[in-house]
Amino acid sequence: MTEDQIDALLPIVKKRLRITFTQVDDDIKDFIEEGGAFLREKAGEIDFSKDSHTLSSIKARSLLKEYCQYAWNGTTAFYGIDYQSEIIALQILVAQEAFSNG
């Protein structure tokens, strides 16, 4: 994920975390990068941009925000377990969209 992509996702994630101050932006950017890598490892190439409105992008952004919530709370060890079915659903969406696009 590029720095521009992370910067674009920062306000979305901060809204989910209910954070209005900037002192922890670097930490949140790290969470976004780590969460994006985790989800790409599980499901393949994903477009997280807020301008993309494919089902996989919408689900991926939702899962990324939840990953960041877990990271904020220091509980990422439980994220994969708690969201296993949602991650599998994302895998299926990414595969379906790749198949449809040929």
N, C-alpha and C positions, 0 to 999 in steps of 0.2 A: 504494500500500500504506500502510495506516495505521500509526501508531506502535505500537498494540497488536498488530497482526498481525506487525510486525517483532520486537517483544519476545517474542511467542509462538514465533517461528521461531529466535530467537537460541540457545537451548540445543541445538536440533537441529543447527544449523550448527556450533556450537562442538564438539559431540561428533564430527562428521565431521572437523573440523580438528584434533581432539585438543588443544583448548585448554581449560585449566581455570581460568586466571586471568582477571581482569576488566579489566585495564588497556587492552585493545584492543577492548572491547565496542563502542565508538562506530565504530571502523573496520569491524568485522564487520557492524554494523547498516547501514552505508553499502553494503557488499558485497551484503547481502540486498536492499536497496532497488534497487540497480543491476541485480542479477541478475533480480529480479522484473520490472523494467521491460523488460529485454532479452527475457525470455521472453514477456511479454504483447504486446510489439511483434511478435514472431514468430508467436504462436499465438492471440492474442485474450485475452479475459477468462478468468482462471484463478483457482481457489480454492486457495491455497497452505496453508490452515489444516490443522493436524495432525489436526483432527477430521473432515475430509473424506476419505472412502475411495473416491472415484471413481477410475477408472483414470487420468484426466487429472491429478487432484490428486496422486496417488502419483508419477506420472512427473514432474510439474512440481517437486515437492519434491526428488526425486532430482537433477534437472537443476539446480535452484537450489543445492543443496549442492555440486555439482561446479563450478558457476560461482564460488561463494565460495572453493573450493579454488584455482581458477585465479587469482582476484583476490588471495588471500593470498600466492600465489607470484609475483604480478606478471606473469602470462602470459595475461590475458584476450584478447589479440589472437588467440590460438590456439583459444580455446574454441569459437567458432562453427564453425570448420573441423573440430575434433576431434569435436564432438557434432552435426554437421549431420544425420545420419540420425536421431538421437534427437529432435532438434528437429522434424524433419518428422513423425516418429511422433506427437509431442505435438500438432502441428497437426491431424493426422487424428483423434486422439482427441477433441480439443476440438470439432471440427466434427461428429463422430458424436454426441457427447453433446448438442450443441446441437440437432441434427436430431431426435434421439430425444425430447428434452424439448419439442419443438414449436414 
